[in-house]
Amino acid sequence: MPKHIAFDAAVLDETIYIVPDDAKLTISATNANDVSHLISPEVETVVVIMPYDKQQLTDKGKQATEKLIGALKLEPRKVALISLPENPGFSFRHMRQASQLKQVILLGCSLKRLGVHVDILRYKPFIFNGLGIIISDSLEVISDTDKKVFWVRLQQMFKLI
């Protein structure tokens, strides 16, 4: 009987390294790619942000994100904000440690950047492995028309309307 492979395992990036037998293992107390501390188990919503310039989130971007979280009536302790320039090793698999996770909002970021190779439309919520996911342009550059569509779709996703 063929072995069952979960859909998410088939589309997530994984890297395999072959290490020579005579290689030495060095364990470091700090690891720049360790982002496991970013999401606590009680988090229900993850907001992943890639600033427009791909460098640093501007004050305008921070204020827009905070306003968005407030408008969605989310409890701050149940939201994880992940800035990709500050956490370049972050990927979709890191979200699994949040046992209460229900929604993911991607701002200026694609699922492919997080290691999930699924094409979806912006501003259209969809379900992937039980998670509600929506993708938007960066809040720093989103057009007024797209902002209105995004807001309506967010309200639907979070059951505010």
N, C-alpha and C positions, 0 to 999 in steps of 0.2 A: 504494500500500500504506500503511495507517495506521501512524503512528509508534508504537512500543512505549513505554508509560509504565510505569515501575516502580511497584509497589504502594505503596512507602513514599513516593514522590514525590507520589502522589495523596492521601495522608492527612496529610501534614505541613503545618504552618502555614508560609506564606511571606508576606512583605510586599513589595509593590511600591510604590515612591515615584516620582512624576513630579516632576522638578526643573526649574524654569524655566531657559531658556537663559542668562539673565543671572545665575544663582546663582553664588556664590563657594564654593569648596570649602576647608574648613579641616581640616587633618589634625592630630589631637592625639596626643601621645605616650602618653597614657593614655585608656583607654576603659572605662567602668564595665560595659559589656555584653560585653566581651571575656573569655570564659571558656575560651578554647582551651587555656590553660596547665593546666587542671585535670586533664586526662586524658592520661597519657603513652601512647605506642604499645604498651608491654608490658602494660598493664592488661588483666586478664581478667574482672574483676567490678567493676561500678559499683553503689554503694549511694547512692540519692538519698533525702535525708531532708527532710521538712517537719515541723518540730516541731508538737505539738498546738496550741500557742498561736500558731503561724505567725510567731513572733518570733525566738526563740533556743533552741537545743537545751539542755535542762537537763542537769545532771550525771547524773541518772538515765538520761536518753536516751542520753548519750554512753557510759556504762558498759554499758547494754544492747546498744548497737550494737557496741562492742568485744568484748563477750562473744559476740555472735552470730558475728562474723567469726572469732574464735578457735575456737568450736565447729564451724564449717564447715571448719576447718583450711586457711584461705586465707592465702597469703603476703601480708603487708602491702604489699610493693612492687607487688603485682599487683592491688591493690584501690584504687579511687578513691572517697572519701567526698565527696559533694556536698551541702552544706547549702543549700537553696533560699533561705532568708532572706538568706544571705551572698552568694549568686550568683543574683540574680533573673533574669538573662538566660539561664540555662542551659536548653537544650532537647534533645530527642532527637537532633537533627542533630549536636550537639557530641560525641556518643558515637562517631560514625563514624571519628574520628581514631585510635581505639584499634584497631589492626589485629588484636589478639589477643582482643578482647572476646568473651566467651561468655555471660555472665549479667548481668542487671540486677535489682536488688532495690529496690523502691519502698516506702519507709516513710512512711506518712501523706501520700502523693502519688499523684495519678492520672496516667495516660498523657496525658489531655487537657491537664493542666497543663504537660506537656512538649511539647505540640504534636502529639500523635498522637491522632486521633479514632477510637479503637477502644474499644468497651465490653467489659470482661472482668470475671470474678468475682474477688473477693479470695481470697487463699490458694490459688489454683489456677494452677500454672505453665502457661505457654503459650509457643509459639515464634512470634516475629515477626521476619521478615527474618534468620533464622538465629540469633537471640538468645533464650536462655531468659529469660523475664521472669516475676516474681511480684510481686504487690501486697499490701501489708499495711497495717493501721492503724498509726499511730505507736506505737513501742514504749513510749512513755510512758503510753499509755492502753489498750493491747490487753488484752482480757479473758483470763482464764486458759484458758477453753475455746478461744478463737481462737488463743491462743499455742501450744497443743498441736497444733492443726491446722496452723498455719503452720510449726512446727518439723518435723513429719513431711513436709510438702510440700517444705520446703527440703532436707531430707535426700535426698528422691527426686530433686529437681532437680540437686543436687550429687553424686549417685550415692554417697551415704554408706550407704545401705541398699538 
